[in-house]
Amino acid sequence: MRTRFLLVVSGVALVLVLTASAASAWCPAQPLKQLMSSSDAVWWGTVTDASAAPGGRQGVWQLTVHLDDVLKGPGAAGDSATVFTWSCGPMISRAQAASSAPGFIGQQGLFFGSLYNSGALDDYSGIATPQVKTSDEQYHLALADLGLKGPRDAPRPAFAGTLSEDSTPWLGYGFIGLAFAFTLVATIVVLLRKRSN
């Protein structure tokens, strides 16, 4: 009876893991230098406002970004721009995106990608490799990759706020890891019990 129970629980956990993985957004990683050279714009900016993207799109955030520096493309330091960014983790609902949006406010970093006709940016920074952790490293790597003269100090945000390094709201990874670990342990227990019987 216990063996059947463990098999059922393991099966349910495995289905949850597979379902969560299947619902994940697929993000093909590409070299940072290649992405920046093909981008319409490369902006260095600070997020001043964030919300779930309009139009029912899941797992997408709309950011208002104060441009601290423009490394490529339209705009000038001091301008405000709209950036759409998305999660490479498990797909999340619009409600989850709305509740996690405040985590973007105060972040300073690189934003680069394709420009819509409206002038808003579709941000590719989430798929760039390597993923550089600190803002200063991001900025100096961008200068080098674009062949811009340096060294320059990374411009600081023009407004008072709390900067949050690496606080992008990745959701669901803990649940997937826990479900996978539980499935693995349950499977091992079942196999050991079958051998002992």
LINLIN-V903316 format. One record per residue. D_FIRST is the distance of its C-alpha to the first C-alpha in Angstrom with 2 decimals. Layout:
D_FIRST + D_FIRST
//
This chain:
0.00 + 3.80 + 5.40 + 5.26 + 6.32 + 8.75 + 9.95 + 10.75 + 12.44 + 14.22 + 15.38 + 16.75 + 18.50 + 19.92 + 21.27 + 22.86 + 24.50 + 25.79 + 27.04 + 28.81 + 30.35 + 31.52 + 33.17 + 35.05 + 38.77 + 39.94 + 42.78 + 44.67 + 46.18 + 49.91 + 52.54 + 54.14 + 57.66 + 57.09 + 55.63 + 58.51 + 61.16 + 59.85 + 59.35 + 61.86 + 61.81 + 60.76 + 60.89 + 60.43 + 59.60 + 57.95 + 55.59 + 57.18 + 54.94 + 51.61 + 49.67 + 47.21 + 49.19 + 50.62 + 49.96 + 46.20 + 45.51 + 42.13 + 41.85 + 45.64 + 47.88 + 51.60 + 53.45 + 57.03 + 58.37 + 61.63 + 63.17 + 64.23 + 65.43 + 65.62 + 65.25 + 65.42 + 66.00 + 67.36 + 67.56 + 69.10 + 68.10 + 67.91 + 66.70 + 63.52 + 61.17 + 58.04 + 55.15 + 51.91 + 49.04 + 45.38 + 42.10 + 40.78 + 37.35 + 34.76 + 36.58 + 37.17 + 38.41 + 41.99 + 40.98 + 39.27 + 42.38 + 44.59 + 42.79 + 42.88 + 46.47 + 48.23 + 46.75 + 49.28 + 52.32 + 54.42 + 53.08 + 55.86 + 55.46 + 56.25 + 55.83 + 56.67 + 56.07 + 57.52 + 59.73 + 59.38 + 62.61 + 62.31 + 62.55 + 58.97 + 57.10 + 53.80 + 52.60 + 51.26 + 50.89 + 47.07 + 47.06 + 49.76 + 49.29 + 49.78 + 48.36 + 50.92 + 49.87 + 53.16 + 55.64 + 58.63 + 57.02 + 56.22 + 59.79 + 61.46 + 59.26 + 60.22 + 63.89 + 63.68 + 61.79 + 64.30 + 67.24 + 68.48 + 70.69 + 69.36 + 68.58 + 68.09 + 66.18 + 63.34 + 64.76 + 63.27 + 62.21 + 65.15 + 63.41 + 61.97 + 58.20 + 55.28 + 54.43 + 50.79 + 50.19 + 47.07 + 45.66 + 44.77 + 41.80 + 39.00 + 35.96 + 32.33 + 32.30 + 30.42 + 27.63 + 27.37 + 27.39 + 24.73 + 22.40 + 23.15 + 22.58 + 19.19 + 18.16 + 19.61 + 17.97 + 14.43 + 15.20 + 16.65 + 13.75 + 11.43 + 14.41 + 15.11 + 11.79 + 12.20 + 15.77 + 15.19 + 13.08
//
